Amino acid sequence: MTLQYSFTKAGNELLPGFRKKMMEAESTEDVKKFFNYAIAELFRKASEGQVELDFTDISLQPEEEPPFLISETAQASEEFASVWNASDLLQIVSRFAEIAVKHYKHLAKNPQKTESKIRM
């Protein structure tokens, strides 16, 4: 049996702020940006600062499965692999991606809401 680390606590600490940012998002680009920041912070917390993902290392892909992509460069890192492969980070990132995709699709279907926020 292999050792499995749980970072659910770190994910739960970030979740309220992430949900707040999703509700404040004014465009689909905001949703992508807030997702990237949240996942980068999750990895910082989970790895105790050993994994520093760059903004370009993470991308939300609402029409794909899975709905996120982590760059090959990041995945090739030993530090990344050590926390990713022996933990529940896949499930946590998937949960965050599900929330982001739902809000992304909502904003994409309702561009007039985005336009009205911009005009205010």
PADO-348240 format. One record per residue (C-alpha): residue in one letter; x, y, z. Coordinates in nm, 4 decimals. Layout:
# PADO-348240
{A, {X, Y, Z}};
...
This chain:
# PADO-348240
{M, {0.0000, 0.0000, 0.0000}};
{T, {0.1401, 0.3403, -0.0955}};
{L, {0.1414, 0.6464, 0.1246}};
{Q, {-0.1230, 0.9005, 0.0216}};
{Y, {-0.1184, 1.2635, 0.1386}};
{S, {-0.4348, 1.4643, 0.1766}};
{F, {-0.4441, 1.8341, 0.1035}};
{T, {-0.8181, 1.8682, 0.1513}};
{K, {-0.7600, 2.1069, 0.4412}};
{A, {-0.5551, 2.3400, 0.2172}};
{G, {-0.8211, 2.3182, -0.0526}};
{N, {-1.0977, 2.3922, 0.1960}};
{E, {-0.9065, 2.6961, 0.3246}};
{L, {-0.8840, 2.8382, -0.0280}};
{L, {-1.2364, 2.7462, -0.1381}};
{P, {-1.4344, 3.0366, 0.0187}};
{G, {-1.2007, 3.2974, -0.1322}};
{F, {-1.2098, 3.1173, -0.4655}};
{R, {-1.5907, 3.1095, -0.4697}};
{K, {-1.5951, 3.4816, -0.3840}};
{K, {-1.3599, 3.5567, -0.6737}};
{M, {-1.5757, 3.3504, -0.9092}};
{M, {-1.8803, 3.5567, -0.8124}};
{E, {-1.6816, 3.8778, -0.8698}};
{A, {-1.5579, 3.7639, -1.2115}};
{E, {-1.6818, 3.9982, -1.4820}};
{S, {-1.5631, 3.7955, -1.7798}};
{T, {-1.4592, 3.4484, -1.8833}};
{E, {-1.0989, 3.5711, -1.8769}};
{D, {-1.1415, 3.6689, -1.5108}};
{V, {-1.2637, 3.3164, -1.4362}};
{K, {-0.9532, 3.1677, -1.6002}};
{K, {-0.7244, 3.4103, -1.4175}};
{F, {-0.8802, 3.3453, -1.0746}};
{F, {-0.8618, 2.9696, -1.1344}};
{N, {-0.4913, 2.9942, -1.2180}};
{Y, {-0.4153, 3.1969, -0.9064}};
{A, {-0.6103, 2.9598, -0.6803}};
{I, {-0.4407, 2.6475, -0.8150}};
{A, {-0.0951, 2.8063, -0.7925}};
{E, {-0.1691, 2.8956, -0.4284}};
{L, {-0.2981, 2.5435, -0.3605}};
{F, {0.0292, 2.3939, -0.4856}};
{R, {0.2328, 2.6436, -0.2812}};
{K, {0.0437, 2.5428, 0.0322}};
{A, {0.0499, 2.1700, -0.0443}};
{S, {0.4219, 2.1654, -0.1172}};
{E, {0.5144, 2.4101, 0.1581}};
{G, {0.6585, 2.6441, -0.1047}};
{Q, {0.8513, 2.3768, -0.2966}};
{V, {0.6272, 2.3965, -0.6049}};
{E, {0.5914, 2.7437, -0.7552}};
{L, {0.3651, 2.7184, -1.0574}};
{D, {0.3855, 3.0002, -1.3065}};
{F, {0.0666, 3.1598, -1.4383}};
{T, {0.1285, 2.9857, -1.7722}};
{D, {0.1678, 2.6425, -1.6078}};
{I, {-0.2059, 2.6167, -1.5429}};
{S, {-0.4956, 2.6672, -1.7773}};
{L, {-0.8687, 2.6226, -1.7501}};
{Q, {-1.0076, 2.4435, -2.0543}};
{P, {-1.3865, 2.4547, -2.0157}};
{E, {-1.4629, 2.2489, -2.3253}};
{E, {-1.2088, 1.9746, -2.2565}};
{E, {-1.1925, 1.6733, -2.0290}};
{P, {-1.0356, 1.7151, -1.7829}};
{P, {-1.1264, 2.0858, -1.7816}};
{F, {-0.7777, 2.1972, -1.6834}};
{L, {-0.4253, 2.1536, -1.8101}};
{I, {-0.0999, 2.1621, -1.6195}};
{S, {0.2011, 2.2258, -1.8415}};
{E, {0.4452, 1.9499, -1.9276}};
{T, {0.7217, 2.1663, -1.7816}};
{A, {0.5514, 2.1724, -1.4420}};
{Q, {0.4691, 1.8019, -1.4580}};
{A, {0.8325, 1.7191, -1.5355}};
{S, {0.9441, 1.8768, -1.2093}};
{E, {1.0332, 1.6254, -0.9350}};
{E, {0.8788, 1.8529, -0.6717}};
{F, {0.5512, 1.8682, -0.8638}};
{A, {0.5418, 1.4937, -0.9242}};
{S, {0.6091, 1.4179, -0.5582}};
{V, {0.3018, 1.6103, -0.4387}};
{W, {0.0765, 1.5354, -0.7381}};
{N, {0.1289, 1.1592, -0.7586}};
{A, {0.1046, 1.0852, -0.3864}};
{S, {-0.1921, 1.3006, -0.2904}};
{D, {-0.5513, 1.3982, -0.3522}};
{L, {-0.4563, 1.7111, -0.5493}};
{L, {-0.6141, 1.5773, -0.8691}};
{Q, {-0.9524, 1.5577, -0.6972}};
{I, {-0.9133, 1.9018, -0.5380}};
{V, {-0.8041, 2.0698, -0.8626}};
{S, {-1.0925, 1.8943, -1.0407}};
{R, {-1.3382, 2.0331, -0.7841}};
{F, {-1.2037, 2.3874, -0.8325}};
{A, {-1.2161, 2.3401, -1.2114}};
{E, {-1.5792, 2.2255, -1.1916}};
{I, {-1.6748, 2.5444, -1.0069}};
{A, {-1.4783, 2.7598, -1.2520}};
{V, {-1.6238, 2.5906, -1.5601}};
{K, {-1.9785, 2.6340, -1.4314}};
{H, {-1.9231, 3.0061, -1.3824}};
{Y, {-1.7307, 3.0366, -1.7106}};
{K, {-2.0220, 2.8850, -1.9026}};
{H, {-2.2676, 3.1092, -1.7200}};
{L, {-2.0729, 3.4203, -1.8210}};
{A, {-2.0270, 3.2932, -2.1766}};
{K, {-2.4055, 3.2449, -2.2121}};
{N, {-2.4845, 3.5836, -2.0593}};
{P, {-2.2429, 3.8366, -2.2114}};
{Q, {-2.4891, 4.1190, -2.1460}};
{K, {-2.4205, 4.0826, -1.7731}};
{T, {-2.0519, 4.1321, -1.8391}};
{E, {-2.1246, 4.4321, -2.0622}};
{S, {-2.3479, 4.5930, -1.7999}};
{K, {-2.0767, 4.5570, -1.5344}};
{I, {-1.8224, 4.7179, -1.7661}};
{R, {-2.0468, 5.0169, -1.8345}};
{M, {-2.1120, 5.0874, -1.4654}};
